[in-house]
Amino acid sequence: MNMTFLQEMFNNITQRDALLRRRHGYNTNPDHADLVGACRALLESDGEASSIALASRALAMYERLDGSERRRFFARLAEEFAADPTRIDQAYAAYRESRDNATLNGLFEACEPRRQELFRRLNLARDGTYQLVRMREDLLALRREHPELAGIDADFAHLFASWFNRGFLMLKRIDWNTPASLLERIIHYEAVHEIHDWNDLRRRLDTRDRRCFAFFHPAIGDEPLIFVEVALCKGLPDHIQPILAGEDSDVEAPEDADTAAFFGISNCQTGLRGISFGNFLIKQVVQELKQELPQLKHFVTLSPVPGFAQWLKAQRDDDSTSEAQREALAALDEPGWHRDPERAEALKAVVRPMAARYLTQEKNDRGVPLNPVARFHLGNGAELHRINWLGDISDKGLEQAAGLMVNYLYVLNDIERNHENYTANATVACSSEVRDLARKARKQQAKGELK
């Protein structure tokens, strides 16, 4: 074999690759300007193979940027890869003149920021979708202090809504036989009730009285998008600690259960914030469970109430709060109050009605419930069914919600009607028990206003 020929061939390949890397701004220590140059080259590329190579290199360069260089890159994207105002004006003038489909399409194309086409081309790279999700995660961390980046976020959200629509999602059951690498991710991503160790995880996957399901996307592989944990019970659960500890389960076999309780829903990818998966997940899991266990009668959540304790604290300083309410609520400042039966009972009489008011009447500036968990389940068509006193006595539960938890009930025949009423009028579907508590809260509030 002619070794000289082989050596010359390898040298030529190396030199051509180095030239291409220099031409497109690729080096081992790139800065944001190098990456911008690589992005411009990618947009100018007209070959599929070269576009894939350029997309891979651009994403690899992004991975090597530090935080400040990534911020500068996003700033350049906002300024230099936006839609061209002159082109928009020209396209609009053409549309006003002709008003046909051709000029309308031209107007649409002119209005689309160049960033969107850039993201589409970056998505050609292997693992490009997941790297773009992570890129948006970086962007979201910057948005609060850099509102000028909102346009880039809107472009990501627009594209992700299409790339991650329901038709692409795959539902998989997670059990103890699932590969360990994926089980590790479940432990890491659990956002509602921490999974402490492998024994804790194994208990939550017990085939006797537990189920876990997750959505996946083919472009992201074994990275879950969202997962839900389910406890099979007899009757509706009202306390989370026995479920987490696996204590006193009255379900010896799955067929003994009459209730499926969703006690933890965790979004796994921060970069997909605002892309709705949970509503599809719950509805599909209900169908899966009904098929496996047709005897199930009730589908309910055992949900936290994040933000309630903060709202409750604000009410203590409000003129509409009665003196009796203030005196009772002061006990929340005392450590260990929930272990004192007398104090806990006095607080229960005040806090549960206020919780009903908070969940059914208090709205944000968009006219929907203040509580994000309530918005999620009510928007899915669930009913606010029961407010559970001391449902979560963990430090987190006491700190965020004075120990309260809520059951949202999914009645299959009512889901669509509840969803439509909520979407049209922000109507909170609730049980008679919750309505009675809300009326009691109004009476307590009236006493404070009349004092």
N, C-alpha and C positions, 0 to 999 in steps of 0.2 A: 504494500500500500504506500502511495506517495504521501509521506507525512508533511512534506513542505506544502503540498496543495491543500491538505486539510487545515494546516496552520493558517495559511493565507485566507481560506474561506472563513474560519472562525474570526480572524482579525477584521475582515470586511463586514461580517455581521455585527460585530461589536462596535465598529466605527459608525455604521449606518444607524444602529440603535442609539448610540450616544448623540449623533447629529439630530435624530428625531427628538430625543429628550431635550436637547438644548433649544431646538426650534420651538418646542411647545412648552417651554418653561419648566421642564421636569428636572429636578435635582434632588440630592439627598437631604438638603436643608432648605426647602422652599419657603417663601413668604407669601403673603396674600396676593402680591402683584404677580408672582409666578402662577398662582392658581387662576387668577383672572385671565391671564394669557392662555392657559390651558383650556379654560372654558370658552374663550373666543374661538380657539382652534377647533374645538368640538362642534360649535355651532356652524363653523364654516365647512366642516367635513361633509363630503357627499357620498362616502362609501361606507357600507355597513361594517366591514371588518375593521377599517381604520377608526370608525366611530366607537366601536366597542373597545378598542385599545386605548383611544384617547379618553373615553369615559372612565375606564379602569385607572388610568394614570391620574386623572383629575381627582378622583375619590381618594386614591392613595396619598396624593399631596395634601388633601384636606385633613386626612387622619394625622399627618405629621405637623400640622399647624398648632401652635399653642393658643391659649384662650384669647389673648389680645389680637393675634393675627386672624383668628376666626371672626372676631368682631369687625375687624377692618374689611375682611372679605364680604361679610354680610352688608356692610355699609356700601361697598362698591356694587354689590348686586342690586341694592335698593336704588342707587343713583343711575347706574350705567346699563342695567338690564331691564329697565322698565319699558312700558309702551311709549312709542314716539308720538308726542302731541301733534306734530306737523302731519305725520302720516294719518293720524286719527281724523284731523280736520279735513284732509283731502278725501279720505274714504267716506266721511259723513257728507261732504259736499256732493260726491258722486252718487251716494245713496239718495239724497234729496232730489237729485236730478232724475234718476232712473227708477228708483224704488222697485228693483227687481231682485231676484234671489242672488244673482252674481254680485251686485254691489252690496247686498246685505252681508254675504259671506266675506266680502272684502272688508267691511266695517268690523265684523267679528274678529277677523285676523289682525286688523290694525290695533284693536283694543286689547288684545292679549299681550301681556308683558313677555318680553323675550325670555325671562326667567323660566316660564312654564315650559317652553321648548327645551331650554337647557336641562331642566329636571327630567324631562322625558328622555333626553339623550343620555344623561347620567344613569338613568334606570336601565340602560342597555348592558351595563357592566354586570359581571357576576356578583351576586349579593347586593346589587345596586339598590334594590328596594329597601332592604334593611338599613343600608348605610344612609340613605336619604331620610329614613325615619329617625335615625340617630342624629342626623344633621338638624332636623327640625327640633329635636330635644334640646340641642345647644341653643337654637334660636329662641325657643320659649324661655330659656333661662335669662336671655338678654332683653326680652321684650318690655319688661316692666320699666327698666331704666332707659330703654331706647325705643320709644313709640314709633319712631320713623321706620322701624323694621316691620311694622304691621302688614304692609303690602306683601312682603315675602311670605309671611305666615299665611296670609289669605291664599296665595298661590299654592303653597303646600296643602292646605286644607282642601282646596278645590280639586287638586289632583288625587289626593289620598281618598277623598269621598268616592271617586270612581274606581281607583285601584283596589280599594278594600270594601267594595259593596258586597252585599250578602251573597251574591252568586259565586264569589270566589272563596268564601269562608268554609272551612271544614270542621265539623264537630267531632271531637274524639273524647272518649272516656279515659280518665286517668285512674289507674289502680296501682296496686303494689308491684305488679309485673311490668309497669311502664319503665323504660330505660332510666337508669339512675341519673343520667345527665339532665333529663327533663324533670325528674322529681326534685333535683337540686334547685332548678329554676322555680318550681312551685313554692318551695320553701322561701326562696329569695323574694319572690314577687308578692307573697301574701301580704295584703295591705290592711286588712280589717282586724283579724285576730292572729297575732304572731304565732308561727309554728316554731317551737323551741328546739326540737331535735328530731331525729329520725323516728323515734318511738312515737312522738306526738303526731308526725305525719302518717305513720302506719295506722294509728287509731282513726285518723280522719278518712282513711281509705278503706276501712273495714267493710267488706262486702255484705256483712250482716245488716248494718243499719246506716251505711254511708254511701254517697256517690259523689264523684267529682267529674266535671265536664269542662272542656276548654275549646275555644275557637283557635284554629290555625289558618295560615295563609300559605299557599304553595310557594310563593316567592321568598318566604322567610323561613321555611323549613320547620325545625323543631322549637322555634321561639313562640311561645303562646302569646296570643293577643289579649285574652281575657279568660278567666276561669271562675267557676261557681262551685261552692261546696254545699252539699245537701245532707241533711240529717233525716232519716226515716223514723217517724215517731207515731205514737198513738195519741191523738189529740194535738192541739196547737201548743207549741212550746212558748214559755214566757220568760225563761232565764237562760243565759248563754253559758254560764260556768259549768253546769252539769253536762252540756253538750260537748264543750271543749275537753272536759276531763273524762268523758265517756262513762259517767257514773249513772248507776240505776237505770240503764236502758231497759225498757219493757218490750223491746223488739228482739225476739230470739231468732227470727228469720225475716227476710224482706217481706214475705207475704203477710206478716202480722201487722204491718204498718198501715195506717189509714191517712197519714199526712206526710207530705214532702216539704221540709222546711229549708229554705235557702238562707243560710246563715253567714255566708261570706262571698262577696263578689269582688274580684280584684282585677283592675286593669293593669296590664303588664308593660305596655310600651308608652312612656311619657310622650314620645314623639307623635303618637296618634291621638293625643288629647282632642276632644271635640268630635271625633269620629265615632258614631254610635254603634256599639256592638251588643251591649247588655240587653237591650230590648229583644233582639233576635235570639240571643243566647237563652234567656229565660223561657221564651215561648217554645223554642225547639227542645229544650231540656224537658219541659212539661210533656211534650209529645213523646219523647223518648221514654220517660218514666211511665207514662200511661200505657205505652206499648209493653214495657217490661212488667209493670205491676198494675194491672187494670183495676185492682181493688182500691187504689188510692182515691180518696174523696176530696182532700184539701191540699192546695198548693199555696204556701204562705211563706213570708220571710220572717226572720228575726233580725231586725235592722237597727243599727245605731242611729243616734240623732245628733250628729256633729253640729256644733254651733249653738245648741240649745242652752248650755250653761252660760255662755257669753251673753246671749239674749236675756236670760233670766237675771243675770247680774245687772244689766242695763235697766230692767224693769224695777229693780229695787230703788233706783234713784228717780223713778218717774212719778209725777204727781198723781197719776191715775191709780197707783198701787196703794191699797189700803194699809192702815197701820198694822192690822192683824197679819196681812200678808208679809209685810216687812219683817215683823218680829219672827214669823215662822221661817222665812228665807235666811235670816241671819244665822240659823243653825248650820247652813251649808258651809260656813267658814270654819266650823269646829272639826278638827281631825277625828275620824272614826265615828262621825254622826250616824252613819248607816248601820252601825252595830248596836246603837241604842234604840230599842224598840219604841219607846215613848216618843223620842225626837223624830224617828223615822215615820211614825204614824201621823204625827202632826204635820210633817212636811208633805206627806203623801196627799193629804186633804187639800193642800194648796197647790202643789207642783203639778199634779196630773191635770187638773182643769187648765192651768196655764199652758201646759204642753199641748192640750187640745186646741187652745186658742192659737198658739204659735204655729201649729201644723195646718190648721184649717183656715185661719184668717190673716195671718201676717204675710204680706206679699212684698216682693222687691219692686224696683222701678219698672220692671217689665210686666208687672201684674201677675206674677206666678209665685208660688210658695217660696219663702226664704230658704227653707231647708233643702239642700241639694239631693239628699237621698229621697225625700218626699217627691221632689220634682221628677226624679228618675222613675220611681215606681208608679206614681199617679199618671205620669205621661205614658206609661206602658199599659194603663188600663186597670191597675190594681185598686183595691179599696183600702183606705185607712181603717183598719179593723179593730185594733186594740192597743192601748198604751200600757206598757208593762212596768210597774214600779219595781225599782231595784233589779231590773233585768240584767244589768251588767255592773257588777260591783268591783271590777278591776280598777286600778288607778286611772287608766285611760277612760273607762266608762264613766267614772265619777267626775273626772275633770271635764269631759266634753259634753256630758248630758245629765249630770246629777244622777247617774245610774239608770236612766230611762232607756228602754228599748221599745221598738214598735213592731207590731205584726201588720204587714200589708198582705191582704188576701187577694189571690188571683182566682176569681170565679169565671170559669171558661165562658159561660154564656153572657157574661157582663163586660168582658174585656173591651170589646170594640165600642160599645156604647160609652163606657167610662172614658176611654181614650178620646173619642170624638167630643164629649162634653168638656173634657179638660183642655183639649186643643183649641176648641172654639171659644170657651168662656172661662178657662182656668178653674172649672168646677172641681172641687175636692170631693170625690166619692168617699163616704165614710159610713160606719156602722151607727146604729142608734145609740150604742154606748158612748161612742166618741162625741156624737151630737149632744148628748146629755151633759157630758163634761164641758163642752164648749159653752153651753148655756149657763152652766154653773160659773164658768170663768167670767162671762159677761156680767153676772150678778155681783161677783166679787169685785170686778172692775168698777161697776156702778157705785158700790159703797165707797170705793176710794175717791171717785170723782165728786161725790156728794159730801164728803167729810168736811 
